[in-house]
Amino acid sequence: MFCQYVRVSYDTKPDLLLHLMTKEWQLELPKLLISVHGGLQNFELQPKLKQVFGKGLIKAAMTTGAWIFTGGVNTGVIRHVGDALKDHASKSRGKICTIGIAPWGIVENQEDLVGKDVVRPYQTMSNPLSKLTVLNSLHSHFILADNGTTGKYGAEVKLRRQLEKHISLQKINTRIGQGVPVVALIVEGGPNVISIVLEYLRDTPPVPVVVCDGSGRASDILAFGHKYSEEGGIINESLRDQLLVTIQKTFTYSRTQAQHLFIILMECMKKKELVSVCITVKHLNRQNIFENIQKGQLMTFAVYCEVTAELFCCCSHFSRISKDNFSSELRVA
C-alpha cells in the first residue's frame, strides 16, 4: 500500500503542516476530524464490539469526508483502526484519509524512511526483541515528530493537538462561519487518556468526546463516571469508594494515585453533557444523544455512525446554530 509521510521537528507550526497536507499532499479540508485515542499496548476487543467500532468509524468517515487522526503505530487501538481500514479496503474503492501522528524516535526500521522526494519500501514486520514499533501500513499518511529522543513517546502530543486546533479553525461553511468539527473517540486506554479527555473538554470551544464503553480500562471508567455522577461532577460516597477501588485495580495504582485520577475524572464529569457513551445498539436512542450533548445556544454538528445497520454513536462538534435550524444546517454541511 502506498502512503505519504513527512518527518518534522516536534515544534513545527501547525499552519505549515496544514499547508503541506493541502498543497503538497493535495488533501481537501475535512468536513469532520475524528481523533482516536486509547491504549498503546495491544488489547483484545470482543468480536461484536470490534465489528461495531470498525463499522461505526468507517461509516462516519465515509459519509462526512472526515479525516481520522491516530498515533500511527501498529499497536493497541491503532491496530484496531487499521483492521477496520483493511476490512473497508477489501470491500470498497473509497479511500479514507487516515493520518498517523507518531514520534520519530519510536519508529522501527527508520532507515527505510530516510530520503527526500523518494519512494521507499517500508518493512512492517516487527522485531519482537525491539523496544521500537512499526507503523500501521493501512494509514494513508504519516507525520513523524522528531525531538531527538529514541524509544520515547511525547514528541507528537503537542504537535497533534495544535494541528487539530488549527484545522478546527478552518472555515468549511462560510455562510454560518463554521469551522471543521472535531470529535475525540476513546477506546480503552491508560490513565493518561482520562487526562486527554479533560484537555478536550476544557478547550475553547470544547471538543466533544465519544467513549466506547466495554472496550476496557479508561473507557469503562469514564463510562462508569458518566453514568453515576450527578451535575457538577458529584458522585455518592459508596460509588466513589467503588470507583476508587476499580481505578486501583485497573491501573495497579496506590490509593493516593487513584484519588488523584479520580479528581481528574470528576473534573471531566463537570462537563458530562459533552460526553457521549456508546454502548450496545439496543441501548441507544438517537434523540436522547442529541439532547444530552446540547449546551446553551451551542448545538452539536452530529454525525451518524452505522453499526450493523444501526446507530453506533454520535460524533459531534459545536457550531453556532439553533436547535430549530439543526436539521437544515446538517444538510447544508
C-alpha positions as a Markdown table, in Angstrom:
| # | Residue | x | y | z |
|---|---|---|---|---|
| 1 | Met | 0.0 | 0.0 | 0.0 |
| 2 | Phe | 1.3 | 3.4 | -1.0 |
| 3 | Cys | 1.3 | 6.2 | 1.6 |
| 4 | Gln | 2.8 | 9.6 | 2.1 |
| 5 | Tyr | 4.9 | 10.7 | 5.1 |
| 6 | Val | 7.0 | 13.5 | 6.4 |
| 7 | Arg | 9.5 | 13.8 | 9.3 |
| 8 | Val | 9.2 | 17.1 | 11.1 |
| 9 | Ser | 10.5 | 18.8 | 14.1 |
| 10 | Tyr | 8.3 | 18.4 | 17.2 |
| 11 | Asp | 7.7 | 22.2 | 17.3 |
| 12 | Thr | 6.7 | 22.6 | 13.7 |
| 13 | Lys | 4.0 | 25.3 | 13.3 |
| 14 | Pro | 0.5 | 23.8 | 12.6 |
| 15 | Asp | -0.1 | 26.2 | 9.7 |
| 16 | Leu | 3.0 | 24.8 | 7.9 |
| 17 | Leu | 1.8 | 21.3 | 8.4 |
| 18 | Leu | -1.7 | 22.1 | 7.1 |
| 19 | His | -0.1 | 23.8 | 4.1 |
| 20 | Leu | 1.9 | 20.6 | 3.4 |
| 21 | Met | -1.2 | 18.5 | 3.7 |
| 22 | Thr | -3.4 | 20.5 | 1.4 |
| 23 | Lys | -0.8 | 21.7 | -1.1 |
| 24 | Glu | 1.8 | 19.0 | -1.3 |
| 25 | Trp | -0.3 | 16.0 | -0.4 |
| 26 | Gln | -3.3 | 17.7 | -2.1 |
| 27 | Leu | -5.8 | 16.7 | 0.6 |
| 28 | Glu | -9.1 | 18.5 | 0.7 |
| 29 | Leu | -10.0 | 20.0 | 4.1 |
| 30 | Pro | -12.1 | 17.5 | 6.0 |
| 31 | Lys | -15.7 | 18.1 | 7.0 |
| 32 | Leu | -15.0 | 16.4 | 10.2 |
| 33 | Leu | -11.9 | 15.4 | 12.2 |
| 34 | Ile | -12.1 | 12.2 | 14.3 |
| 35 | Ser | -9.2 | 12.0 | 16.7 |
| 36 | Val | -8.8 | 8.4 | 18.0 |
| 37 | His | -7.2 | 7.9 | 21.4 |
| 38 | Gly | -6.8 | 4.8 | 23.6 |
| 39 | Gly | -4.4 | 2.1 | 24.7 |
| 40 | Leu | -1.0 | 1.8 | 23.0 |
| 41 | Gln | -0.4 | -1.7 | 24.3 |
| 42 | Asn | -2.2 | -4.5 | 22.4 |
| 43 | Phe | -5.6 | -5.4 | 23.8 |
| 44 | Glu | -8.5 | -7.5 | 22.5 |
| 45 | Leu | -12.0 | -6.3 | 21.8 |
| 46 | Gln | -15.0 | -8.6 | 21.9 |
| 47 | Pro | -15.8 | -9.6 | 18.3 |
| 48 | Lys | -19.1 | -7.9 | 18.4 |
| 49 | Leu | -17.7 | -4.7 | 19.8 |
| 50 | Lys | -14.8 | -4.7 | 17.3 |
| 51 | Gln | -17.3 | -5.0 | 14.5 |
| 52 | Val | -19.4 | -2.2 | 15.9 |
| 53 | Phe | -16.4 | 0.0 | 16.4 |
| 54 | Gly | -15.0 | -0.6 | 13.0 |
| 55 | Lys | -18.2 | -0.2 | 11.0 |
| 56 | Gly | -19.1 | 2.9 | 13.0 |
| 57 | Leu | -15.8 | 4.6 | 12.5 |
| 58 | Ile | -15.7 | 3.8 | 8.7 |
| 59 | Lys | -19.3 | 4.9 | 8.2 |
| 60 | Ala | -18.7 | 8.2 | 10.0 |
| 61 | Ala | -15.6 | 8.9 | 7.9 |
| 62 | Met | -17.1 | 7.9 | 4.6 |
| 63 | Thr | -20.4 | 9.7 | 4.9 |
| 64 | Thr | -18.8 | 13.0 | 6.1 |
| 65 | Gly | -15.5 | 13.2 | 4.3 |
| 66 | Ala | -13.7 | 13.0 | 7.6 |
| 67 | Trp | -10.0 | 12.8 | 8.4 |
| 68 | Ile | -9.1 | 10.2 | 11.1 |
| 69 | Phe | -6.1 | 11.1 | 13.3 |
| 70 | Thr | -4.4 | 8.2 | 15.2 |
| 71 | Gly | -1.0 | 7.6 | 16.8 |
| 72 | Gly | 0.1 | 5.8 | 13.7 |
| 73 | Val | 1.9 | 2.8 | 15.1 |
| 74 | Asn | 0.8 | -0.8 | 14.7 |
| 75 | Thr | -0.3 | -1.4 | 18.3 |
| 76 | Gly | -3.3 | -1.0 | 20.6 |
| 77 | Val | -6.3 | 0.9 | 19.5 |
| 78 | Ile | -4.4 | 2.0 | 16.3 |
| 79 | Arg | -4.2 | -1.7 | 15.2 |
| 80 | His | -8.0 | -1.9 | 15.6 |
| 81 | Val | -8.4 | 1.2 | 13.4 |
| 82 | Gly | -6.1 | -0.5 | 10.9 |
| 83 | Asp | -8.2 | -3.7 | 11.0 |
| 84 | Ala | -11.3 | -1.6 | 10.2 |
| 85 | Leu | -9.5 | 0.1 | 7.3 |
| 86 | Lys | -8.3 | -3.2 | 6.0 |
| 87 | Asp | -11.8 | -4.6 | 6.0 |
| 88 | His | -13.1 | -1.5 | 4.3 |
| 89 | Ala | -10.4 | -1.6 | 1.6 |
| 90 | Ser | -11.3 | -5.2 | 0.8 |
| 91 | Lys | -14.9 | -4.2 | 0.0 |
| 92 | Ser | -14.7 | -0.7 | -1.4 |
| 93 | Arg | -12.5 | 1.5 | -3.5 |
| 94 | Gly | -13.4 | 4.6 | -1.5 |
| 95 | Lys | -10.2 | 5.8 | 0.3 |
| 96 | Ile | -10.3 | 7.1 | 3.8 |
| 97 | Cys | -7.8 | 9.8 | 4.8 |
| 98 | Thr | -6.2 | 8.3 | 8.0 |
| 99 | Ile | -3.3 | 10.2 | 9.3 |
| 100 | Gly | -0.9 | 8.7 | 11.8 |
| 101 | Ile | 1.0 | 11.2 | 14.0 |
| 102 | Ala | 3.8 | 9.4 | 15.8 |
| 103 | Pro | 7.2 | 10.3 | 17.4 |
| 104 | Trp | 10.0 | 9.5 | 15.0 |
| 105 | Gly | 12.1 | 8.1 | 17.9 |
| 106 | Ile | 9.8 | 5.1 | 18.5 |
| 107 | Val | 9.6 | 4.1 | 14.8 |
| 108 | Glu | 11.2 | 0.7 | 14.0 |
| 109 | Asn | 13.0 | 0.4 | 10.6 |
| 110 | Gln | 13.7 | 4.1 | 10.5 |
| 111 | Glu | 16.4 | 3.6 | 7.9 |
| 112 | Asp | 13.7 | 2.6 | 5.4 |
| 113 | Leu | 12.2 | 6.1 | 5.6 |
| 114 | Val | 15.3 | 8.2 | 5.2 |
| 115 | Gly | 15.3 | 10.2 | 2.0 |
| 116 | Lys | 13.9 | 13.2 | 0.2 |
| 117 | Asp | 11.3 | 13.1 | -2.6 |
| 118 | Val | 11.7 | 9.4 | -3.0 |
| 119 | Val | 9.5 | 6.3 | -2.9 |
| 120 | Arg | 10.8 | 3.8 | -0.3 |
| 121 | Pro | 9.7 | 0.3 | 0.6 |
| 122 | Tyr | 9.0 | 0.1 | 4.4 |
| 123 | Gln | 9.3 | -3.2 | 6.3 |
| 124 | Thr | 6.3 | -3.6 | 8.6 |
| 125 | Met | 7.4 | -6.8 | 10.2 |
| 126 | Ser | 8.2 | -6.0 | 13.8 |
| 127 | Asn | 11.2 | -7.4 | 15.7 |
| 128 | Pro | 9.9 | -9.0 | 18.9 |
| 129 | Leu | 13.1 | -8.0 | 20.7 |
| 130 | Ser | 12.9 | -4.4 | 19.7 |
| 131 | Lys | 11.6 | -1.7 | 22.0 |
| 132 | Leu | 10.6 | 0.3 | 18.9 |
| 133 | Thr | 7.4 | -0.3 | 16.9 |
| 134 | Val | 6.5 | -0.3 | 13.3 |
| 135 | Leu | 4.0 | 2.0 | 11.6 |
| 136 | Asn | 0.5 | 0.7 | 10.7 |
| 137 | Ser | 0.5 | 0.2 | 6.9 |
| 138 | Leu | -3.2 | 0.8 | 6.5 |
| 139 | His | -2.9 | 4.6 | 7.1 |
| 140 | Ser | -2.8 | 6.9 | 4.1 |
| 141 | His | -0.4 | 9.5 | 5.6 |
| 142 | Phe | 2.1 | 9.9 | 8.4 |
| 143 | Ile | 3.5 | 12.9 | 10.3 |
| 144 | Leu | 6.6 | 11.8 | 12.3 |
| 145 | Ala | 7.6 | 14.3 | 15.0 |
| 146 | Asp | 11.3 | 14.3 | 15.9 |
| 147 | Asn | 12.6 | 15.8 | 19.2 |
| 148 | Gly | 15.9 | 13.9 | 19.2 |
| 149 | Thr | 14.8 | 11.2 | 21.7 |
| 150 | Thr | 14.8 | 7.5 | 21.0 |
| 151 | Gly | 12.2 | 5.0 | 22.3 |
| 152 | Lys | 10.0 | 7.6 | 23.9 |
| 153 | Tyr | 6.5 | 8.9 | 23.3 |
| 154 | Gly | 5.7 | 12.5 | 23.8 |
| 155 | Ala | 7.2 | 14.4 | 20.8 |
| 156 | Glu | 3.9 | 14.1 | 19.0 |
| 157 | Val | 1.5 | 15.1 | 21.7 |
| 158 | Lys | 1.6 | 18.9 | 21.5 |
| 159 | Leu | 2.1 | 18.9 | 17.7 |
| 160 | Arg | -1.0 | 16.8 | 17.2 |
| 161 | Arg | -3.2 | 18.9 | 19.5 |
| 162 | Gln | -2.1 | 22.1 | 17.9 |
| 163 | Leu | -2.7 | 20.7 | 14.4 |
| 164 | Glu | -6.2 | 19.6 | 15.4 |
| 165 | Lys | -6.9 | 23.1 | 16.8 |
| 166 | His | -5.6 | 24.8 | 13.7 |
| 167 | Ile | -7.7 | 22.5 | 11.5 |
| 168 | Ser | -10.8 | 23.3 | 13.6 |
| 169 | Leu | -10.4 | 27.0 | 12.8 |
| 170 | Gln | -10.6 | 26.5 | 9.0 |
| 171 | Lys | -13.9 | 27.6 | 7.7 |
| 172 | Ile | -15.9 | 24.9 | 5.7 |
| 173 | Asn | -19.2 | 26.7 | 5.8 |
| 174 | Thr | -18.6 | 30.5 | 5.3 |
| 175 | Arg | -22.4 | 31.2 | 5.4 |
| 176 | Ile | -22.6 | 30.3 | 9.1 |
| 177 | Gly | -18.9 | 30.7 | 9.9 |
| 178 | Gln | -18.5 | 27.1 | 10.8 |
| 179 | Gly | -15.1 | 25.6 | 11.2 |
| 180 | Val | -14.1 | 21.9 | 10.9 |
| 181 | Pro | -15.9 | 19.9 | 13.6 |
| 182 | Val | -13.6 | 17.8 | 15.8 |
| 183 | Val | -14.6 | 14.9 | 17.9 |
| 184 | Ala | -12.4 | 12.7 | 20.2 |
| 185 | Leu | -13.1 | 9.0 | 20.1 |
| 186 | Ile | -11.9 | 7.0 | 23.2 |
| 187 | Val | -11.3 | 3.2 | 23.1 |
| 188 | Glu | -9.7 | 1.5 | 26.1 |
| 189 | Gly | -6.6 | 3.4 | 27.3 |
| 190 | Gly | -4.4 | 4.1 | 30.2 |
| 191 | Pro | -4.8 | 6.8 | 32.9 |
| 192 | Asn | -3.3 | 9.4 | 30.6 |
| 193 | Val | -6.3 | 9.1 | 28.3 |
| 194 | Ile | -8.6 | 10.4 | 31.1 |
| 195 | Ser | -6.3 | 13.5 | 31.3 |
| 196 | Ile | -6.5 | 13.8 | 27.5 |
| 197 | Val | -10.3 | 13.8 | 27.7 |
| 198 | Leu | -10.2 | 16.6 | 30.3 |
| 199 | Glu | -8.0 | 18.7 | 28.0 |
| 200 | Tyr | -10.5 | 18.3 | 25.2 |
| 201 | Leu | -13.5 | 19.2 | 27.4 |
| 202 | Arg | -11.7 | 22.3 | 28.7 |
| 203 | Asp | -10.6 | 23.5 | 25.3 |
| 204 | Thr | -12.2 | 26.7 | 23.8 |
| 205 | Pro | -14.5 | 25.8 | 22.2 |
| 206 | Pro | -14.7 | 22.4 | 24.0 |
| 207 | Val | -14.2 | 19.2 | 21.9 |
| 208 | Pro | -17.0 | 16.6 | 22.4 |
| 209 | Val | -15.9 | 13.2 | 23.4 |
| 210 | Val | -17.3 | 9.8 | 22.4 |
| 211 | Val | -16.4 | 6.9 | 24.8 |
| 212 | Cys | -16.6 | 3.3 | 23.7 |
| 213 | Asp | -18.0 | 1.5 | 26.7 |
| 214 | Gly | -17.0 | -2.1 | 27.1 |
| 215 | Ser | -13.6 | -1.6 | 25.5 |
| 216 | Gly | -11.8 | -1.7 | 28.8 |
| 217 | Arg | -9.7 | 0.4 | 31.3 |
| 218 | Ala | -10.0 | 4.2 | 30.8 |
| 219 | Ser | -13.1 | 3.9 | 28.6 |
| 220 | Asp | -15.0 | 1.8 | 31.1 |
| 221 | Ile | -14.0 | 4.1 | 34.0 |
| 222 | Leu | -15.2 | 7.1 | 32.0 |
| 223 | Ala | -18.4 | 5.4 | 31.2 |
| 224 | Phe | -19.0 | 4.5 | 34.9 |
| 225 | Gly | -18.3 | 8.0 | 36.0 |
| 226 | His | -20.7 | 9.4 | 33.3 |
| 227 | Lys | -23.5 | 7.0 | 34.3 |
| 228 | Tyr | -23.4 | 7.6 | 38.0 |
| 229 | Ser | -22.1 | 11.1 | 38.5 |
| 230 | Glu | -24.6 | 14.0 | 39.1 |
| 231 | Glu | -24.5 | 17.5 | 37.9 |
| 232 | Gly | -21.3 | 19.3 | 38.9 |
| 233 | Gly | -19.2 | 16.1 | 38.9 |
| 234 | Ile | -20.6 | 14.8 | 42.2 |
| 235 | Ile | -20.9 | 11.1 | 43.0 |
| 236 | Asn | -22.2 | 9.5 | 46.2 |
| 237 | Glu | -19.8 | 8.1 | 48.7 |
| 238 | Ser | -20.4 | 4.4 | 48.2 |
| 239 | Leu | -20.0 | 4.6 | 44.5 |
| 240 | Arg | -16.9 | 6.8 | 45.0 |
| 241 | Asp | -15.3 | 4.1 | 47.0 |
| 242 | Gln | -16.2 | 1.5 | 44.5 |
| 243 | Leu | -14.8 | 3.6 | 41.7 |
| 244 | Leu | -11.5 | 4.3 | 43.6 |
| 245 | Val | -11.0 | 0.5 | 44.1 |
| 246 | Thr | -11.7 | 0.0 | 40.4 |
| 247 | Ile | -9.1 | 2.6 | 39.4 |
| 248 | Gln | -6.6 | 1.0 | 41.8 |
| 249 | Lys | -7.1 | -2.5 | 40.3 |
| 250 | Thr | -7.3 | -1.3 | 36.7 |
| 251 | Phe | -4.1 | 0.7 | 36.7 |
| 252 | Thr | -2.2 | -1.0 | 39.6 |
| 253 | Tyr | -2.4 | 2.3 | 41.4 |
| 254 | Ser | -1.8 | 3.2 | 45.1 |
| 255 | Arg | -4.8 | 4.8 | 46.9 |
| 256 | Thr | -3.2 | 8.2 | 46.6 |
| 257 | Gln | -2.7 | 7.8 | 42.8 |
| 258 | Ala | -6.2 | 6.6 | 42.4 |
| 259 | Gln | -7.5 | 9.6 | 44.3 |
| 260 | His | -5.6 | 11.9 | 42.0 |
| 261 | Leu | -7.0 | 10.3 | 38.9 |
| 262 | Phe | -10.5 | 10.3 | 40.5 |
| 263 | Ile | -10.3 | 14.1 | 40.8 |
| 264 | Ile | -9.4 | 14.3 | 37.1 |
| 265 | Leu | -12.3 | 12.0 | 36.2 |
| 266 | Met | -14.8 | 14.1 | 38.2 |
| 267 | Glu | -13.5 | 17.3 | 36.5 |
| 268 | Cys | -14.4 | 15.6 | 33.3 |
| 269 | Met | -17.9 | 14.8 | 34.6 |
| 270 | Lys | -18.5 | 18.5 | 35.4 |
| 271 | Lys | -18.8 | 18.7 | 31.6 |
| 272 | Lys | -20.6 | 15.3 | 31.1 |
| 273 | Glu | -23.0 | 16.9 | 28.7 |
| 274 | Leu | -20.1 | 17.0 | 26.2 |
| 275 | Val | -19.5 | 13.2 | 26.6 |
| 276 | Ser | -21.5 | 10.5 | 24.7 |
| 277 | Val | -21.1 | 7.0 | 25.9 |
| 278 | Cys | -21.5 | 4.4 | 23.1 |
| 279 | Ile | -22.8 | 1.0 | 24.3 |
| 280 | Thr | -24.7 | -1.7 | 22.5 |
| 281 | Val | -27.2 | -0.7 | 19.8 |
| 282 | Lys | -30.2 | -1.7 | 21.8 |
| 283 | His | -29.4 | 0.9 | 24.5 |
| 284 | Leu | -29.0 | 3.8 | 22.1 |
| 285 | Asn | -31.7 | 6.4 | 21.5 |
| 286 | Arg | -30.7 | 8.9 | 18.8 |
| 287 | Gln | -32.9 | 11.7 | 20.1 |
| 288 | Asn | -31.5 | 11.3 | 23.7 |
| 289 | Ile | -28.0 | 11.5 | 22.4 |
| 290 | Phe | -28.8 | 14.8 | 20.6 |
| 291 | Glu | -30.3 | 16.2 | 23.7 |
| 292 | Asn | -27.6 | 15.1 | 26.0 |
| 293 | Ile | -24.8 | 16.8 | 24.1 |
| 294 | Gln | -26.6 | 20.1 | 23.7 |
| 295 | Lys | -25.4 | 23.1 | 25.8 |
| 296 | Gly | -27.0 | 26.5 | 25.9 |
| 297 | Gln | -27.2 | 28.0 | 22.4 |
| 298 | Leu | -24.5 | 25.8 | 21.1 |
| 299 | Met | -25.8 | 22.9 | 19.1 |
| 300 | Thr | -23.9 | 19.8 | 18.0 |
| 301 | Phe | -22.9 | 19.0 | 14.5 |
| 302 | Ala | -24.0 | 15.4 | 14.6 |
| 303 | Val | -22.7 | 12.5 | 12.5 |
| 304 | Tyr | -24.5 | 9.2 | 12.2 |
| 305 | Cys | -22.3 | 6.1 | 12.6 |
| 306 | Glu | -23.6 | 2.9 | 11.1 |
| 307 | Val | -23.2 | -0.3 | 13.1 |
| 308 | Thr | -24.6 | -3.5 | 11.8 |
| 309 | Ala | -27.3 | -1.4 | 10.0 |
| 310 | Glu | -28.0 | 0.6 | 13.2 |
| 311 | Leu | -26.6 | 3.6 | 15.0 |
| 312 | Phe | -23.3 | 3.1 | 16.9 |
| 313 | Cys | -22.6 | 6.5 | 18.2 |
| 314 | Cys | -23.0 | 10.2 | 17.5 |
| 315 | Cys | -19.8 | 12.1 | 16.8 |
| 316 | Ser | -20.3 | 15.7 | 17.4 |
| 317 | His | -18.9 | 19.2 | 17.4 |
| 318 | Phe | -20.2 | 22.6 | 18.4 |
| 319 | Ser | -21.3 | 25.1 | 15.8 |
| 320 | Arg | -23.3 | 28.2 | 16.5 |
| 321 | Ile | -26.7 | 27.1 | 15.1 |
| 322 | Ser | -30.0 | 26.9 | 16.8 |
| 323 | Lys | -32.0 | 23.8 | 17.6 |
| 324 | Asp | -34.7 | 24.8 | 15.1 |
| 325 | Asn | -32.2 | 25.1 | 12.3 |
| 326 | Phe | -30.3 | 22.0 | 13.2 |
| 327 | Ser | -31.7 | 19.7 | 10.5 |
| 328 | Ser | -31.4 | 22.1 | 7.7 |
| 329 | Glu | -27.8 | 23.1 | 8.7 |
| 330 | Leu | -26.8 | 19.5 | 8.9 |
| 331 | Arg | -28.0 | 19.0 | 5.3 |
| 332 | Val | -26.0 | 22.1 | 4.2 |
| 333 | Ala | -22.9 | 20.9 | 5.9 |
